[in-house]
Amino acid sequence: MKNITLSIDDTILQAGRDYARSHNMSFNVLVRRLIEQTVIPRKEKWLDDTFSLMDRANVSSDGIKWTREELYRV
């Protein structure tokens, strides 16, 4: 594993250390996890993206309800 040097504002560094401590991890582990989550796509990311699109669609069923059979009919 490589070591790196980062420049972080003192206020952000302290907030990060406090957050890490409150979640029973080191600041190093916190930074490593955040970078990993940002740069390595998750397999289930498509599901998050789908729900995000649904939330932004701004549509309504106008109270209409469908049965399971109706939903599966193509």
N, C-alpha and C positions, 0 to 999 in steps of 0.2 A: 504494500500500500504506500502511495506517495504522500509526502507532506507538502502542504501548500501554505502560502501566506496571504491573508486577506486584510484589507483595511475596512474597518467597520466603525461607525460613529459610536462613541462611548455609551450614549443613551440606548441605542439599538442593541449593543453588545450586552449591556446589563439586563435589558428586557428579555433578550434571548436566553441568557443564563438563568434568569428567574423562571422563565417558561420551562426550560429543560429540567431544572431542579424540581419544579412542581409536577412534572410528568416522569420523575424518577429516571432521568437519563442525563448524560453529559451534554454539554453544549456541542461538542464534537459530533456526537451521535445525531443530535438534532440537525445540524448543518448537513451532515452526510445524507440523512433521510430526506430532507427538503430538496437537495440537489437531485437525488435519485428519483424522487417523485416527479420532479420537473422535467428531467431529460430522458427518462426511460418510460415509454408508453405502457400503460396497463392494458392487460387483455380485455378487461371489462370496460374500458374507456368508452367504447361504442354505446354502452347502455347509458352512461352519464350524458353523453352527447345527445342521445335520443330523447331523454327526459328534458334536457335543456331546450331542445327544439320544440317539444310539446308545450313547455311552459311559455315559450315566446310566440306560439302560433296565434294566440288571442282569438280562439274560436269557442263556440258553445254548442252543446247538443240540444239546447233549448228544452231540456227536460225529457227528451226522447230516450227511452231505455231499450236496449237490445238484448236478446237471449244469446247464450253462448253459440247456439247453432247458427243464428243470423250473423254473428261476427265471423264465423269460420266459412260462411258461404262466399264464394268469389264470383 
